[in-house]
Amino acid sequence: MNFKEYKASLVFRKYNNSKIIIRFIEYKIKNFFLAILAKLNIFKFNSKKIIDIGSFKDNSYINYFLFSLKDEYSFTYNNDEHAKKLLRRIGFFNFFKFTTANSFFKNKKKIEISMNSNEENNKILIDTNYFNYFYDTKNNKTNDIVMPYFMYPRIYNSFYKKINILKKPNFNIRVYFSGSVNVEGYSNFYWKKEPERFPNRIKIINLIEKEFKSEIYFINSKEDLKSSEFLKKRIIFCLHENVIKKTTYKLNFKENMNLLSLSCFNINCPGVVMPLSHHLIEGIKVGSIPITSCNNLIYPNLTNENSLIYSNLDELKNRIHDALNMEEEEIIFKRSKVQEYYKLNLSPESFKKNFNKIISNDNSKIICCDDHRSV
């Protein structure tokens, strides 16, 4: 990535030119050392079956893919200029524990994966035309599987097994949302396939603030969690004005996931370029009932049994009223269905089970959302 491309990637960070230059120098130095480390990953002895991912394309789904299959498979990659991207994505520990350069396993039998959607061969193809799959179902084949959409990718690097799952929520925390509300980034979202069904994040948050202002508690720092006013409101917002890394949010991964786990419901809003957001899967993982319009964009579809579904802003307002007034027994029932849905359909274990069914089939496809690359 040259300086012009790097600067463009930071458009929503609001950095001044001097900071961008410093960050670019850091990026280049880090890339240099990552390239060296990637070249050293050539020795590995194990008895696992091997998945060859070839030349890595910097795909965001790789963390979930690797985490789901790492106990049964090891991974090889082409030791080319893209190898350092794999190291950057999955982290030092996972890179050296679960992957090896193809040069060390030249004569080993491998399950070959193609990450190039336009490639026609007998490899298992990861097809990132995710939204086309849902909007054009007549093209679906019986030997295709859908890779579940995933949580924020870096959660799988180390934090996933530390996520706390509760059977009962805190009934005082009825609705929760944490995320960026950068106007420049999120107000430009427009989903031409169903524009009314998917209003942008700014419209959603503005509506809730207007209609339910007296019910909202705003978290502006970690200290607010200790305030006597916390839990006196039934809607909890932790909003960030800038597009920033999750690692620098007001709440860290553990604190945010803890509040999600405690919440009865969580609001799902579109991202910058697509309707789906990692927040949806993170909430489902811990059993927080989604208030969402994305019910038909994950597989299998969400239903009224495990979510509150809206298709426009007026319906969203009604669903929030439903969430605020729902009986505790019904919340517990829905919560159990959400957790069951995750285990059966979105968990790494469920994906591994489906993956093992197709590895012997020629021309099989894995339909996958690769974030902005799938739009």
Number of C-alpha atoms within 10 A of each C-alpha: 10 8 13 9 9 15 17 9 11 13 12 14 14 12 13 8 10 9 11 17 15 10 15 18 13 12 13 14 11 13 15 12 11 18 19 12 16 24 15 12 19 16 12 14 8 9 8 12 14 21 20 22 21 21 20 20 14 17 16 19 21 19 22 25 18 22 19 20 20 20 11 11 18 21 23 24 19 16 21 14 12 17 24 23 18 23 20 16 19 23 15 15 12 18 20 18 13 19 26 26 23 20 14 14 17 9 8 10 11 16 17 17 19 22 21 15 13 10 12 11 10 13 19 23 23 25 24 24 16 23 17 13 17 16 12 9 9 8 10 13 10 8 14 20 20 22 29 24 24 27 22 18 17 17 17 20 18 13 11 14 9 10 16 14 17 16 13 18 23 13 18 17 22 25 27 26 23 23 22 21 21 19 15 15 18 20 16 13 20 18 17 9 9 12 13 13 19 26 21 23 25 20 16 19 16 13 16 17 15 9 11 15 13 11 15 19 19 16 19 14 12 12 9 13 16 10 11 8 10 17 18 14 17 22 27 24 19 19 18 16 11 17 21 16 9 15 10 9 19 19 19 13 17 13 13 20 22 16 22 29 28 25 27 30 30 31 24 25 28 25 22 21 19 19 25 23 20 17 24 23 23 23 28 27 26 25 32 35 32 28 23 25 25 22 21 13 17 20 15 14 10 20 12 9 15 24 23 25 20 20 17 16 17 10 15 22 17 14 18 23 12 12 20 19 10 13 11 13 9 11 21 18 14 21 27 19 18 24 22 16 19 20 15 13 18 24 19 21 15 16 20 18 12 16 20 10 11 17 17 11 13 13 15 21 27 23 24 21 25 20 21 11 13 15 15
